[in-house]
């Protein structure tokens, strides 16, 4: 697996070739009649330097011997490439092109320690045509190496400037690299771009005004192609070294990706952009793909979501978990043997979910301090879980747990720090992890809890929504409620009620979705009173069912329960498929396994303890937690048994409930 630095080595090697192919020493061509704000610009220089960053990581950068021509090609749907005079672009067209929103850019260069890259926003740009010197400020979002000791001088800089997007549009540009690539005839009168030994990670870069950048898996990139680019295929540049040692470039419009993960090969249908040559081969290739949606924020609900409520507390607990399990947070890396593998032990819950077609997981208890050695400070204890989920194409709903809304042990008094640290705990290199689907605020706060009235509970929830939006403005937020009086609370979130404030209109309209927990059965009740009723209510935001299922006790037997849960999933999926304009966007089955801890010390099951889709079947293996932080300090590793789970079956579905549900997940 290549790291960012390794990825950018290929970028640095390849991008200067783009310039020689499109411009180089040739005469500077007049700009084509295109909207300059829709262009991706590329500037190259001979050397440069950067001063130390301030506390905001705002770097002063100077490039020397900058080429007088700035190459560009358009973002989709336009299909144009060209070259502008660097002086006219930087000192003239820049202000018109980007207005008051500094564009994001990728700066690559060489220095004494190797090849490196910086990603961030560019402002205060100047170009002196007589000396060929360009200066600018780069507000850093991500770097390929530690720059705390300064950057100093460097050579062969290339600055790739992304086009801005106009809110509410949001998207990212993407970079892939491979050992070899070729554009070849497909035998059908067209061409395909074939990339071999391709890096399994894709670097995505936000287009301004968003500022993040990070990695996603190659599988996620391929699987989400249609969702991101829709019917408008993206433009792209592919550059690298030819067999004779010279550099080549092709400008293409790409579609129809085909991934062979085992062979580490990805290919695309390729149509030439402009007069770009085809039927050529490359070594050390970098492929840039223009801006497409990255599933956040607006496009989160452009696809259906199907998954599980996930709280896999071991069966040994028949009341509130204790010891290393005290916080009920089983998605931390302390419990990797449950959701993945650790050493020789692993139940692989995430793998099994992905195989069934699951693409979202809803969590309940979340302790941001996991992975930290300091109380009250976010740790990185959930990143391994998020990495695993992301590699499988699964998104995760991150919760602000119910306890935080109580007055118990000063929980609410600490809410500002709690919310801040929750968001910090899901960041990697300063960016929220791409596996994060959204944030959920409490669980059924519409019901009586902690001795607090509705006004207090919901007002607190709205306060947390506002703080989450300030910390994670690109992500959706929800407040899961029961179906006791759901229409009242849908309206309350939108319009307020009495002294309960509405969710601010700008957040509600673009970053909020409703979520409901309902155990109504299919066959009329679920369809009419939850699904159709929501669409008839004109609430204007998406709806997800974040709990849908049936307990064995309420059903009467597991045999009946299996059929009823399948009927619920079928009802929701059928309604969604038959109603393309529906605001109902998905469901999570409650839940992955029985919650024996909800017996609350009783020796017998109660309904809440029997909602799982699996039976317990003894012990699979034993694992260790590693060190863990509790409210009383840092504790040493302890051993624990991983429950073996077996399918919940009946005569109609001997394959098991999970496999039977998969047809409604996929």
LINPE-V414535 format. One record per pair of residues at least 24 apart in sequence whose ideal C-beta (glycine too) atoms are under 6 Angstrom apart, sorted by sequence separation. I is the first residue (numbers start at 1). GAP is how many residues later the second one is. D is the distance in Angstrom with one decimal. If there is no record, write none. Layout:
I,GAP,D / I,GAP,D
This chain:
18,24,5.8 / 441,24,5.8 / 490,24,5.6 / 620,24,3.9 / 19,25,4.8 / 118,25,5.1 / 251,25,4.2 / 176,26,5.4 / 250,26,4.9 / 312,26,5.4 / 618,26,5.1 / 43,27,5.4 / 117,27,4.5 / 616,27,5.5 / 617,27,4.5 / 16,28,5.5 / 116,28,4.9 / 174,28,5.5 / 175,28,4.5 / 398,28,5.9 / 513,28,5.3 / 41,29,5.2 / 42,29,4.8 / 116,29,5.4 / 439,29,5.0 / 512,29,5.5 / 513,29,4.2 / 514,29,4.7 / 515,29,4.9 / 516,29,5.7 / 617,29,4.0 / 174,30,5.3 / 486,30,5.4 / 517,30,3.5 / 41,31,4.7 / 515,31,4.3 / 614,31,4.0 / 615,31,4.8 / 172,32,4.2 / 173,32,5.0 / 225,32,5.0 / 248,32,5.5 / 39,33,4.2 / 40,33,5.9 / 172,33,5.8 / 366,33,5.0 / 483,33,5.7 / 615,33,5.6 / 172,34,5.3 / 477,34,6.0 / 614,34,5.8 / 39,35,5.5 / 90,35,5.4 / 222,35,4.9 / 359,35,5.8 / 360,35,5.0 / 361,35,5.2 / 362,35,4.5 / 364,35,5.7 / 366,35,5.7 / 446,35,4.4 / 447,35,5.7 / 476,35,5.4 / 477,35,5.7 / 478,35,5.0 / 480,35,4.3 / 481,35,5.9 / 482,35,5.4 / 483,35,4.3 / 613,35,5.4 / 38,36,5.1 / 91,36,5.6 / 171,36,5.4 / 329,36,4.9 / 363,36,5.1 / 365,36,5.1 / 446,36,5.8 / 38,37,5.0 / 90,37,3.8 / 222,37,4.1 / 328,37,3.9 / 329,37,5.7 / 405,37,5.5 / 438,37,5.7 / 443,37,5.4 / 476,37,5.6 / 478,37,4.4 / 235,38,5.8 / 327,38,5.9 / 329,38,4.4 / 332,38,3.8 / 350,38,5.3 / 354,38,3.8 / 398,38,5.8 / 438,38,4.0 / 439,38,5.0 / 440,38,5.1 / 441,38,4.7 / 444,38,4.7 / 465,38,5.6 / 469,38,4.9 / 350,39,6.0 / 396,39,5.4 / 462,39,5.3 / 548,39,4.8 / 34,40,5.7 / 38,40,5.9 / 87,40,5.7 / 327,40,4.2 / 354,40,6.0 / 395,40,5.9 / 397,40,5.1 / 402,40,5.2 / 432,40,5.8 / 440,40,5.6 / 543,40,5.5 / 549,40,5.3 / 28,41,4.7 / 86,41,5.8 / 396,41,5.8 / 397,41,5.4 / 398,41,5.2 / 399,41,4.7 / 400,41,5.2 / 402,41,5.2 / 459,41,5.5 / 462,41,5.7 / 542,41,5.3 / 543,41,5.1 / 544,41,5.6 / 548,41,5.8 / 549,41,4.0 / 87,42,4.1 / 165,42,4.7 / 240,42,3.1 / 241,42,4.4 / 350,42,5.8 / 395,42,3.5 / 458,42,5.1 / 469,42,5.8 / 544,42,4.9 / 545,42,4.1 / 546,42,5.2 / 111,43,4.1 / 240,43,5.5 / 241,43,5.6 / 378,43,4.1 / 397,43,5.2 / 446,43,5.1 / 521,43,5.9 / 542,43,4.4 / 547,43,4.0 / 34,44,5.7 / 110,44,5.9 / 164,44,4.7 / 240,44,5.2 / 390,44,5.7 / 406,44,3.9 / 455,44,5.7 / 527,44,5.6 / 531,44,4.8 / 613,44,4.4 / 109,45,3.9 / 110,45,5.0 / 162,45,5.0 / 240,45,3.9 / 390,45,3.9 / 419,45,5.9 / 455,45,5.5 / 522,45,4.1 / 526,45,5.0 / 613,45,5.8 / 23,46,4.0 / 34,46,5.0 / 110,46,5.1 / 378,46,3.9 / 389,46,4.6 / 522,46,5.2 / 378,47,3.9 / 386,47,4.5 / 535,47,5.4 / 23,48,5.0 / 32,48,5.0 / 109,48,4.3 / 333,48,5.3 / 340,48,5.3 / 419,48,4.9 / 423,48,4.4 / 527,48,5.8 / 535,48,5.9 / 22,49,4.2 / 238,49,4.8 / 332,49,4.3 / 386,49,4.2 / 423,49,5.5 / 490,49,5.1 / 522,49,3.1 / 32,50,4.7 / 108,50,5.0 / 332,50,5.8 / 31,51,5.8 / 236,51,6.0 / 237,51,4.9 / 307,51,4.5 / 310,51,4.8 / 331,51,6.0 / 333,51,4.4 / 19,52,5.6 / 107,52,5.2 / 236,52,5.9 / 29,53,5.9 / 31,53,5.1 / 236,53,4.7 / 307,53,3.8 / 308,53,5.9 / 309,53,4.8 / 311,53,5.0 / 368,53,4.3 / 531,53,5.4 / 554,53,5.4 / 29,54,4.9 / 105,54,5.6 / 106,54,4.7 / 307,54,5.3 / 331,54,4.6 / 368,54,4.8 / 553,54,4.6 / 28,55,5.8 / 234,55,5.1 / 235,55,4.9 / 305,55,4.3 / 405,55,5.2 / 105,56,4.5 / 234,56,4.7 / 551,56,4.1 / 28,57,5.3 / 36,57,5.4 / 368,57,4.1 / 553,57,5.5 / 103,58,5.3 / 104,58,4.8 / 234,58,5.8 / 552,58,3.9 / 103,59,5.9 / 551,59,4.6 / 23,60,4.5 / 37,60,5.1 / 551,60,5.0 / 22,61,6.0 / 36,61,4.6 / 103,61,5.5 / 549,62,5.0 / 101,63,5.3 / 229,63,4.8 / 228,64,3.7 / 400,64,5.7 / 228,65,4.6 / 66,66,5.1 / 98,66,5.6 / 198,66,5.6 / 480,66,4.9 / 65,67,5.1 / 183,67,5.6 / 197,67,5.3 / 66,68,4.8 / 198,68,5.3 / 64,69,5.4 / 196,69,5.1 / 141,70,5.0 / 63,71,4.5 / 142,71,4.7 / 195,71,5.2 / 141,72,5.7 / 62,73,4.9 / 194,73,4.4 / 61,75,5.5 / 192,75,5.1 / 193,75,4.8 / 227,76,5.5 / 61,77,5.3 / 192,77,5.9 / 193,77,4.4 / 360,77,5.7 / 192,78,5.8 / 58,79,5.6 / 59,79,4.6 / 191,79,4.5 / 58,81,5.0 / 57,83,3.9 / 207,84,4.9 / 119,86,5.9 / 183,87,5.8 / 191,87,5.2 / 75,88,5.1 / 562,88,4.5 / 204,90,5.8 / 558,90,6.0 / 559,91,4.0 / 562,91,5.6 / 573,91,4.3 / 569,92,5.5 / 63,94,5.2 / 119,94,4.7 / 566,94,5.4 / 570,94,5.9 / 183,95,4.9 / 562,95,5.2 / 569,95,4.2 / 12,96,4.2 / 11,97,5.3 / 183,97,5.5 / 52,98,4.6 / 182,99,4.1 / 8,100,5.7 / 50,101,3.9 / 181,101,4.5 / 12,103,4.8 / 180,103,5.7 / 49,104,4.6 / 104,104,4.8 / 181,104,3.9 / 103,105,5.3 / 9,106,4.6 / 48,106,5.4 / 101,107,5.3 / 178,107,5.0 / 47,108,4.9 / 101,108,5.2 / 8,109,3.6 / 48,109,4.4 / 177,109,4.9 / 176,111,4.5 / 45,112,4.7 / 175,113,5.7 / 44,114,5.0 / 174,115,4.4 / 43,116,4.6 / 173,117,5.9 / 42,118,5.2 / 173,118,5.3 / 41,120,4.4 / 171,120,4.1 / 171,121,5.4 / 171,122,5.1 / 172,122,4.3 / 40,123,5.8 / 39,124,6.0 / 38,125,5.8 / 170,127,5.7 / 170,128,5.6 / 168,130,5.5 / 8,136,5.2 / 5,139,4.1 / 4,140,4.5 / 5,140,5.8 / 16,142,5.9 / 15,143,4.5 / 77,155,4.8 / 76,156,4.9 / 76,158,5.2 / 76,159,5.6 / 73,162,5.9 / 10,167,3.9 / 7,170,5.8 / 81,170,5.2 / 223,170,5.5 / 220,173,5.5 / 217,174,4.8 / 300,176,5.5 / 297,177,4.9 / 73,178,5.7 / 296,178,5.4 / 362,184,5.0 / 81,192,6.0 / 81,193,4.6 / 79,194,5.7 / 7,196,5.6 / 2,197,5.1 / 76,214,5.9 / 75,215,4.6 / 75,216,5.4 / 214,217,4.6 / 216,218,5.0 / 18,219,5.8 / 212,219,3.8 / 214,220,5.9 / 18,221,5.1 / 17,222,4.6 / 14,225,4.2 / 14,226,5.3 / 362,226,4.5 / 21,228,3.5 / 17,230,3.2 / 18,231,5.0 / 17,232,5.4 / 309,238,5.7 / 301,241,4.3 / 372,257,5.7 / 369,260,4.9 / 373,261,5.8 / 210,264,5.7 / 13,271,5.4 / 14,272,3.9 / 304,272,5.8 / 347,273,5.7 / 10,274,5.4 / 11,275,4.9 / 10,276,4.9 / 345,276,3.8 / 318,278,5.3 / 345,278,4.3 / 309,279,5.0 / 306,280,5.8 / 308,280,5.7 / 312,280,5.8 / 317,280,4.2 / 305,281,3.0 / 307,281,5.0 / 308,281,5.3 / 309,281,4.4 / 312,281,5.6 / 315,281,5.1 / 318,281,4.8 / 319,281,5.5 / 342,281,5.3 / 304,282,5.2 / 309,282,4.2 / 310,282,5.2 / 319,282,4.4 / 301,284,4.6 / 308,284,4.9 / 313,284,5.2 / 337,286,3.5 / 142,287,5.4 / 334,291,4.2 / 334,292,5.6 / 334,294,5.1 / 347,295,5.4 / 315,301,4.8 / 324,301,4.6 / 356,302,5.4 / 324,304,5.2 / 326,304,5.9 / 338,304,5.9 / 337,305,5.1 / 357,305,5.1 / 356,306,4.1 / 358,307,5.6 / 357,308,3.4 / 356,309,5.6 / 357,309,3.5 / 324,314,5.2 / 315,328,5.1 / 314,329,5.7 / 168,342,5.9 / 306,359,4.3
